[in-house]
Amino acid sequence: MHPGLSQFLNRRTFLTQTGLGLGAAALGSLLETDSLAGSQPMGLANLPHFSPRVKRVIFLYMAGGPSHLETFDYKPELTRLDGQPMPESFTKGQPIAQLQGQVLKVQGHLSRFGKFGKSGQSISEFLPFHRQIIDDICVIKSMVTEQINHDPAHTFMNTGTALSGRPAMGSWVTYGLGTENQSLPGFVVLTSVGGNDQPIASRQWSSGFLPSQFQGVPFNSSGDPVYYVNNPPGVSSELQQKVVASVEALDAHHQEKIQDPDLAARLVAYETAFRMQTAVPELADMSAEPQHVLDMYGAKPGDGSFASNCLLARRLAERGVRFIQLYHRDWDHHGNLVQRMNSCCGLTDRATAALVMDLKQRGMLEDTLVIWGGEFGRTPMLQGRGLGGRDHHIKGFTMWVAGGNIRPGISYGATDELGYHAVENPVNVRDLHATMLHLLGIDHHRFSHKFLGLDMRLTGVKPARVLHDILA
């Protein structure tokens, strides 16, 4: 090829590709990195694999790691040995987060327990409202995880691996099943905080290597749920629709030439964002909620509280949102545990119970899976001064699940006499994921996405089992 012709072609290629790059950059700016991305309506053609028992998931995520020993896992031996050296047989060779090299002493329960409901399950005094729903939930007392520090433990709970960059479970679910409401995202994230504003990385709800329209969409806890959802002054809905239609036509014409999956996801985001301008204000308008419902939750709409987020979660569920995740960030109690448990439980206990009861009253609990818990538990050993605290613990902790095909009013699994090791029916986080997918009609073995030549799955390559013993 003639050198001049080669130079001309290279220059022309550069200008063309640069022009496309600038256009894509401008589009990305307009979309704010796809923060309003929605989900495809129908999901994958081969899903569900079998008849689902639930349509949606609400995950009440107690970020920081609530103590199982101050909530549901009562151990008389723990109180009997309070203040004594922790038996080495429990801790030798075991991973410890912040108590390395320290004298390990047993920390007895810092709350009284009682048995409640027809099932007679143990509940701490920190959770008085849970007494009302104890016969509706299944308490899993033998959870184990593989990461002992917060960020990797969050990542493992959310994505099934400690490696960053993998899709969140909500992204997997919406990728597979789509959404029932094209005017709202299929995966919505709500956050609230008590006294400790411990950060949660946005990659915890990332779509990873899945198309970007399946990432979680954070809704604001106060003010407008989504920024810029209302048109600026002088812009009518009709004018906005014409602008969107014109941009969509131009982008579709461009997309015919380049077939860029990222651009395709952004086109979906434009369409969803436009529909959200009508759907979101209606969603956030709590004026139709009766006062007794607001009182039941303890909610003051728009105040950014966990209670208001629980009420909003119910409204999202009613409108067909597939995966709703609420983070409450104040459960990392290395010291002053009594004061901080009173604070955390005071902000979350009532609304949690109200959400379960509200879903049940509306006939929605039977097709909604509710999950409660954090990334790990707390140690049976004392940490901190004053009223004491507990360190991170991964060898045995508690979560609960409710709704769908879950057997209500039971406990599953158990830890040892000091609440250290899960000794009966240990449940790995992967087992929780496999069971969640099963209830949604998905066989976790057959649900994968090709990435870098590998068939990637939420449950990974290590063994994961569906918890059939807790299913009705």
C-alpha positions as CSV (number, residue, x, y, z in Angstrom):
1,M,0.0,0.0,0.0
2,H,1.2,3.5,-0.8
3,P,2.6,5.3,2.3
4,G,0.4,8.3,1.7
5,L,-2.7,6.2,1.3
6,S,-1.9,4.3,4.5
7,Q,-1.4,7.6,6.4
8,F,-4.7,8.9,5.0
9,L,-6.6,5.7,6.0
10,N,-5.0,5.8,9.5
11,R,-5.9,9.4,9.9
12,R,-9.5,8.8,8.7
13,T,-9.8,5.8,11.1
14,F,-8.5,7.9,14.0
15,L,-11.0,10.7,13.3
16,T,-13.9,8.3,12.9
17,Q,-13.1,6.4,16.1
18,T,-12.3,9.5,18.0
19,G,-15.6,11.0,17.0
20,L,-17.4,7.9,18.2
21,G,-15.5,8.0,21.4
22,L,-16.4,11.6,22.1
23,G,-20.0,10.8,21.3
24,A,-20.0,7.8,23.7
25,A,-18.3,10.0,26.4
26,A,-21.0,12.6,26.0
27,L,-23.7,10.0,26.2
28,G,-22.1,8.5,29.3
29,S,-22.1,12.0,30.9
30,L,-25.7,12.4,30.2
31,L,-26.5,9.1,31.7
32,E,-24.3,9.6,34.7
33,T,-22.5,6.3,34.1
34,D,-25.8,4.4,33.7
35,S,-27.0,5.3,37.2
36,L,-30.6,5.1,36.0
37,A,-30.1,1.8,34.1
38,G,-33.2,-0.3,34.0
39,S,-33.7,-4.0,33.2
40,Q,-35.0,-5.9,30.2
41,P,-38.6,-6.9,30.8
42,M,-38.5,-10.6,30.1
43,G,-35.1,-12.0,31.2
44,L,-33.4,-14.9,29.5
45,A,-35.4,-17.2,27.2
46,N,-34.6,-20.4,29.1
47,L,-35.6,-19.1,32.5
48,P,-37.1,-19.9,34.9
49,H,-36.0,-23.5,34.8
50,F,-39.1,-24.6,36.8
51,S,-42.1,-23.0,38.5
52,P,-40.9,-20.3,40.9
53,R,-42.2,-20.0,44.4
54,V,-41.3,-16.3,44.7
55,K,-41.3,-13.4,42.3
56,R,-39.0,-11.0,44.1
57,V,-36.4,-10.7,46.9
58,I,-36.1,-8.0,49.7
59,F,-32.8,-8.3,51.4
60,L,-32.6,-6.4,54.7
61,Y,-28.8,-6.1,55.0
62,M,-27.5,-5.2,58.5
63,A,-24.1,-3.9,57.4
64,G,-21.3,-4.3,59.9
65,G,-22.2,-7.7,61.3
66,P,-25.0,-8.0,64.0
67,S,-24.2,-10.1,67.0
68,H,-26.0,-13.5,66.9
69,L,-25.3,-13.7,70.6
70,E,-27.4,-10.6,71.3
71,T,-30.2,-11.4,68.8
72,F,-31.3,-15.1,68.4
73,D,-28.6,-17.5,69.5
74,Y,-29.0,-18.1,73.2
75,K,-26.2,-20.0,75.0
76,P,-26.5,-20.5,78.8
77,E,-22.9,-21.7,78.9
78,L,-21.7,-18.4,77.6
79,T,-23.2,-16.6,80.5
80,R,-21.8,-19.2,83.0
81,L,-18.3,-18.6,81.7
82,D,-18.5,-14.8,81.5
83,G,-15.2,-13.2,82.2
84,Q,-13.2,-16.5,82.2
85,P,-10.5,-17.3,79.7
86,M,-11.8,-18.5,76.4
87,P,-11.1,-22.2,76.1
88,E,-8.2,-22.6,73.6
89,S,-9.9,-25.6,72.0
90,F,-12.3,-23.2,70.4
91,T,-9.9,-20.6,69.1
92,K,-6.6,-22.4,68.3
93,G,-5.7,-22.0,64.7
94,Q,-8.9,-20.0,63.9
95,P,-8.9,-16.6,62.1
96,I,-9.4,-13.6,64.3
97,A,-9.8,-10.0,63.1
98,Q,-8.7,-7.6,65.8
99,L,-8.1,-9.7,68.9
100,Q,-4.8,-11.2,67.7
101,G,-2.2,-11.5,70.4
102,Q,-4.7,-10.5,73.2
103,V,-5.9,-12.5,76.2
104,L,-9.2,-13.9,75.1
105,K,-12.0,-13.8,77.6
106,V,-15.5,-15.0,77.3
107,Q,-18.2,-12.3,77.0
108,G,-21.5,-13.4,78.3
109,H,-24.8,-12.4,76.8
110,L,-25.4,-8.6,77.2
111,S,-29.2,-9.0,77.0
112,R,-31.8,-11.3,78.4
113,F,-33.5,-13.8,76.2
114,G,-37.0,-15.2,76.2
115,K,-39.0,-17.8,74.2
116,F,-41.8,-16.4,72.0
117,G,-44.5,-17.5,69.6
118,K,-46.0,-20.9,69.1
119,S,-42.6,-22.1,68.0
120,G,-41.0,-21.0,71.3
121,Q,-37.9,-19.6,69.6
122,S,-35.4,-17.5,71.6
123,I,-35.3,-13.8,71.0
124,S,-33.2,-11.2,72.8
125,E,-34.8,-8.2,74.5
126,F,-33.0,-6.0,71.9
127,L,-35.6,-7.2,69.4
128,P,-39.1,-6.9,71.0
129,F,-40.9,-6.4,67.7
130,H,-39.5,-9.6,66.3
131,R,-41.7,-11.4,68.8
132,Q,-44.6,-10.6,66.5
133,I,-43.1,-12.3,63.5
134,I,-41.1,-15.1,65.0
135,D,-43.7,-17.7,63.8
136,D,-43.4,-16.3,60.2
137,I,-39.6,-16.6,59.9
138,C,-37.0,-19.3,59.6
139,V,-33.9,-18.5,61.8
140,I,-30.7,-20.0,60.4
141,K,-28.3,-20.2,63.3
142,S,-25.4,-22.0,61.5
143,M,-24.3,-19.4,58.8
144,V,-20.6,-19.4,57.9
145,T,-18.7,-17.1,55.6
146,E,-15.1,-17.0,54.2
147,Q,-14.0,-13.4,54.7
148,I,-13.3,-11.8,58.1
149,N,-13.0,-8.1,57.2
150,H,-15.9,-6.0,56.1
151,D,-15.3,-5.1,52.5
152,P,-14.4,-8.6,51.3
153,A,-17.1,-10.1,53.4
154,H,-19.6,-7.7,51.9
155,T,-18.3,-8.7,48.5
156,F,-18.6,-12.4,49.2
157,M,-22.2,-12.0,50.6
158,N,-23.3,-9.9,47.6
159,T,-21.4,-11.6,44.7
160,G,-20.5,-15.1,45.9
161,T,-16.7,-14.4,45.8
162,A,-14.3,-12.0,47.5
163,L,-12.9,-10.9,44.1
164,S,-14.0,-7.4,43.1
165,G,-15.7,-6.9,39.8
166,R,-18.2,-9.7,39.9
167,P,-22.0,-9.2,39.5
168,A,-24.1,-8.6,42.6
169,M,-26.8,-11.2,43.3
170,G,-29.5,-8.6,42.4
171,S,-27.8,-8.2,39.0
172,W,-27.8,-12.0,38.5
173,V,-31.5,-12.2,39.3
174,T,-32.6,-9.4,37.1
175,Y,-30.3,-10.6,34.3
176,G,-31.9,-14.0,34.4
177,L,-35.6,-13.0,35.1
178,G,-35.9,-9.4,34.0
179,T,-38.4,-7.1,35.7
180,E,-42.2,-6.9,35.8
181,N,-42.2,-3.1,35.6
182,Q,-40.4,-1.4,32.7
183,S,-40.8,2.0,34.3
184,L,-38.7,1.2,37.3
185,P,-35.3,-0.5,37.6
186,G,-35.3,-4.2,38.3
187,F,-32.7,-3.9,41.1
188,V,-33.0,-1.0,43.6
189,V,-30.7,-0.2,46.6
190,L,-31.7,1.9,49.6
191,T,-29.3,2.9,52.4
192,S,-29.8,4.3,55.9
193,V,-27.4,4.8,58.8
194,G,-27.4,5.1,62.6
195,G,-24.5,6.6,64.5
196,N,-21.6,4.9,62.5
197,D,-21.6,5.9,58.8
198,Q,-19.4,3.0,57.7
199,P,-19.1,3.2,53.9
200,I,-20.5,0.6,51.5
201,A,-18.7,0.6,48.1
202,S,-21.1,1.0,45.2
203,R,-19.5,-2.1,43.5
204,Q,-21.5,-4.1,46.0
205,W,-24.5,-3.6,43.6
206,S,-22.4,-3.5,40.4
207,S,-23.4,-5.7,37.4
208,G,-19.8,-6.7,37.0
209,F,-19.3,-8.4,33.6
210,L,-23.0,-8.6,33.0
211,P,-24.6,-5.8,30.8
212,S,-24.7,-2.6,32.7
213,Q,-28.5,-2.2,32.7
214,F,-28.6,-4.9,35.4
215,Q,-26.6,-3.0,38.0
216,G,-28.4,-1.9,41.2
217,V,-29.9,1.6,41.1
218,P,-29.4,3.5,44.4
219,F,-32.5,5.5,45.4
220,N,-32.1,8.5,47.8
221,S,-33.5,8.0,51.3
222,S,-34.6,11.6,51.5
223,G,-35.7,14.1,49.0
224,D,-36.4,12.9,45.4
225,P,-35.6,9.2,45.2
226,V,-33.7,9.9,42.0
227,Y,-32.0,13.1,41.0
228,Y,-33.3,15.1,38.1
229,V,-36.5,13.0,37.9
230,N,-38.5,16.2,37.4
231,N,-38.2,18.3,34.2
232,P,-36.6,21.7,34.5
233,P,-38.8,24.8,34.2
234,G,-40.1,25.3,30.7
235,V,-39.7,21.7,29.6
236,S,-43.0,19.9,29.2
237,S,-43.5,16.2,29.2
238,E,-44.4,16.4,25.5
239,L,-41.2,18.3,24.6
240,Q,-39.1,15.9,26.7
241,Q,-40.7,12.9,24.9
242,K,-39.8,14.4,21.5
243,V,-36.2,15.0,22.6
244,V,-35.9,11.4,23.9
245,A,-37.4,10.0,20.7
246,S,-35.1,12.0,18.5
247,V,-32.0,11.0,20.4
248,E,-33.2,7.4,20.4
249,A,-33.6,7.4,16.7
250,L,-30.1,8.9,16.1
251,D,-28.6,6.4,18.5
252,A,-30.4,3.5,17.0
253,H,-29.1,4.5,13.6
254,H,-25.6,4.7,14.9
255,Q,-26.0,1.4,16.8
256,E,-26.9,-0.4,13.5
257,K,-23.3,0.3,12.4
258,I,-21.3,-0.5,15.5
259,Q,-23.4,-3.0,17.4
260,D,-21.9,-1.9,20.8
261,P,-23.5,-3.7,23.8
262,D,-22.6,-0.9,26.1
263,L,-24.4,1.6,23.9
264,A,-27.3,-0.8,23.7
265,A,-27.5,-0.7,27.5
266,R,-27.4,3.0,27.6
267,L,-30.2,3.2,25.1
268,V,-32.3,1.1,27.5
269,A,-31.2,3.5,30.3
270,Y,-32.5,6.5,28.3
271,E,-35.9,4.8,27.8
272,T,-36.2,3.7,31.5
273,A,-35.1,7.1,32.7
274,F,-37.9,8.8,30.7
275,R,-40.5,6.4,32.0
276,M,-39.2,6.9,35.6
277,Q,-40.1,10.5,35.4
278,T,-43.7,9.4,35.8
279,A,-43.3,6.3,37.9
280,V,-40.9,7.6,40.5
281,P,-43.0,10.6,41.8
282,E,-46.0,8.3,42.1
283,L,-43.8,5.7,43.9
284,A,-42.5,8.3,46.4
285,D,-45.9,9.9,47.1
286,M,-46.9,8.4,50.5
287,S,-50.1,10.6,50.8
288,A,-52.3,7.5,50.1
289,E,-50.7,5.5,52.9
290,P,-53.0,5.3,55.9
291,Q,-51.7,6.7,59.2
292,H,-51.9,3.3,60.9
293,V,-49.5,1.9,58.3
294,L,-47.0,4.7,58.8
295,D,-47.4,4.2,62.6
296,M,-46.9,0.4,62.2
297,Y,-43.5,1.0,60.4
298,G,-42.6,4.0,62.6
299,A,-42.0,5.8,59.3
300,K,-41.9,9.5,58.5
301,P,-41.6,9.5,54.7
302,G,-38.7,11.4,53.3
303,D,-36.6,11.3,56.6
304,G,-34.0,8.9,55.2
305,S,-34.7,6.3,57.9
306,F,-34.6,2.5,57.7
307,A,-38.3,2.6,58.6
308,S,-39.2,4.8,55.6
309,N,-37.0,2.6,53.4
310,C,-38.9,-0.5,54.5
311,L,-42.2,1.2,53.5
312,L,-40.7,2.2,50.2
313,A,-39.5,-1.4,49.7
314,R,-43.0,-2.6,50.1
315,R,-44.2,-0.1,47.5
316,L,-41.4,-1.1,45.1
317,A,-42.3,-4.8,45.6
318,E,-46.0,-4.0,44.8
319,R,-44.8,-2.3,41.5
320,G,-42.9,-5.4,40.3
321,V,-39.3,-4.5,41.2
322,R,-37.5,-7.8,41.2
323,F,-34.7,-7.3,43.8
324,I,-34.7,-4.7,46.6
325,Q,-31.8,-4.3,49.0
326,L,-31.8,-2.2,52.1
327,Y,-28.5,-1.4,53.8
328,H,-28.5,-0.2,57.4
329,R,-24.9,0.7,58.3
330,D,-24.2,0.7,62.0
331,W,-23.7,-2.9,63.2
332,D,-19.9,-3.0,63.7
333,H,-19.9,-3.1,67.5
334,H,-16.3,-3.5,68.8
335,G,-17.2,-1.6,72.0
336,N,-20.2,-0.2,73.9
337,L,-22.3,-3.0,72.5
338,V,-25.4,-2.5,74.7
339,Q,-25.7,1.2,73.8
340,R,-25.1,0.6,70.1
341,M,-27.4,-2.5,69.9
342,N,-30.2,-0.4,71.5
343,S,-29.6,2.2,68.8
344,C,-29.5,-0.2,65.9
345,C,-32.4,-2.3,67.0
346,G,-34.4,0.8,67.9
347,L,-34.0,2.0,64.3
348,T,-34.6,-1.3,62.5
349,D,-36.6,-3.8,64.7
350,R,-40.0,-2.2,64.4
351,A,-39.9,-1.6,60.7
352,T,-38.5,-5.0,59.9
353,A,-41.4,-6.7,61.7
354,A,-43.9,-4.2,60.1
355,L,-42.6,-5.1,56.6
356,V,-43.1,-8.8,57.2
357,M,-46.6,-8.3,58.7
358,D,-47.6,-5.8,56.0
359,L,-46.5,-8.2,53.2
360,K,-48.4,-11.0,54.9
361,Q,-51.6,-8.9,55.3
362,R,-51.5,-8.0,51.6
363,G,-51.0,-11.6,50.4
364,M,-47.5,-10.7,49.2
365,L,-45.3,-12.6,51.6
366,E,-46.2,-15.9,49.8
367,D,-44.4,-14.7,46.7
368,T,-41.7,-12.5,48.3
369,L,-38.5,-13.8,49.8
370,V,-37.3,-11.7,52.7
371,I,-33.7,-12.1,54.0
372,W,-32.3,-10.5,57.1
373,G,-28.7,-10.5,58.2
374,G,-25.2,-9.0,57.8
375,E,-21.9,-10.1,56.3
376,F,-20.8,-12.0,59.4
377,G,-21.4,-12.3,63.2
378,R,-19.5,-11.4,66.4
379,T,-17.1,-13.3,68.6
380,P,-18.0,-15.0,71.9
381,M,-14.9,-13.2,73.2
382,L,-14.8,-9.8,74.8
383,Q,-13.5,-6.8,73.0
384,G,-13.3,-3.2,74.1
385,R,-13.9,-1.6,77.4
386,G,-17.0,-0.2,79.2
387,L,-20.0,-2.2,78.4
388,G,-17.9,-4.4,76.1
389,G,-18.0,-5.3,72.5
390,R,-17.3,-8.2,70.1
391,D,-14.9,-8.8,67.2
392,H,-15.8,-10.0,63.7
393,H,-16.7,-13.7,63.5
394,I,-17.2,-16.0,60.5
395,K,-17.4,-19.5,61.9
396,G,-21.0,-19.3,63.0
397,F,-23.6,-16.6,62.9
398,T,-27.4,-16.0,62.4
399,M,-29.6,-14.8,59.5
400,W,-33.3,-15.3,58.9
401,V,-35.4,-15.9,55.9
402,A,-39.2,-15.6,55.4
403,G,-41.9,-15.9,52.7
404,G,-42.3,-18.0,49.6
405,N,-41.8,-21.7,50.2
406,I,-39.8,-21.1,53.5
407,R,-41.1,-23.1,56.5
408,P,-42.2,-20.5,59.0
409,G,-41.5,-20.6,62.8
410,I,-38.5,-22.9,62.8
411,S,-34.8,-22.7,63.6
412,Y,-32.2,-24.4,61.3
413,G,-28.7,-25.4,62.3
414,A,-26.9,-24.6,65.5
415,T,-23.6,-23.4,66.8
416,D,-21.6,-25.0,69.7
417,E,-22.3,-24.2,73.4
418,L,-20.4,-20.9,73.2
419,G,-21.7,-19.8,69.8
420,Y,-18.3,-20.1,68.1
421,H,-18.5,-22.9,65.5
422,A,-21.5,-23.9,63.3
423,V,-21.7,-27.6,64.3
424,E,-25.2,-28.6,63.0
425,N,-26.1,-28.1,59.3
426,P,-23.5,-25.4,58.5
427,V,-24.8,-23.0,55.8
428,N,-22.3,-21.3,53.6
429,V,-23.2,-18.0,51.9
430,R,-23.2,-20.0,48.6
431,D,-26.0,-22.2,50.0
432,L,-28.0,-19.1,50.7
433,H,-27.6,-18.0,47.1
434,A,-28.5,-21.4,45.7
435,T,-31.6,-21.5,47.8
436,M,-32.6,-18.0,46.8
437,L,-32.2,-18.8,43.1
438,H,-34.2,-22.1,43.6
439,L,-37.1,-20.2,45.1
440,L,-37.0,-17.9,42.0
441,G,-37.2,-20.9,39.7
442,I,-33.5,-21.1,38.8
443,D,-31.2,-24.1,39.0
444,H,-27.9,-22.5,40.2
445,H,-25.9,-25.2,38.4
446,R,-27.5,-24.3,35.0
447,F,-27.5,-20.5,35.4
448,S,-24.2,-19.0,34.0
449,H,-22.8,-16.3,31.9
450,K,-19.8,-16.7,29.6
451,F,-16.9,-14.4,30.6
452,L,-13.3,-14.8,29.5
453,G,-14.0,-18.2,28.2
454,L,-15.5,-19.4,31.5
455,D,-19.1,-20.2,32.5
456,M,-19.4,-17.9,35.5
457,R,-22.1,-18.5,38.1
458,L,-23.3,-16.7,41.3
459,T,-22.6,-19.8,43.3
460,G,-19.1,-20.3,41.7
461,V,-17.4,-23.7,41.3
462,K,-17.3,-24.8,44.9
463,P,-20.1,-27.0,46.2
464,A,-23.4,-25.2,47.0
465,R,-26.6,-26.8,48.1
466,V,-30.3,-25.8,48.1
467,L,-31.6,-25.9,51.7
468,H,-34.5,-28.2,51.1
469,D,-34.9,-28.8,54.8
470,I,-36.2,-25.2,55.3
471,L,-38.6,-25.4,52.4
472,A,-42.2,-26.4,52.9
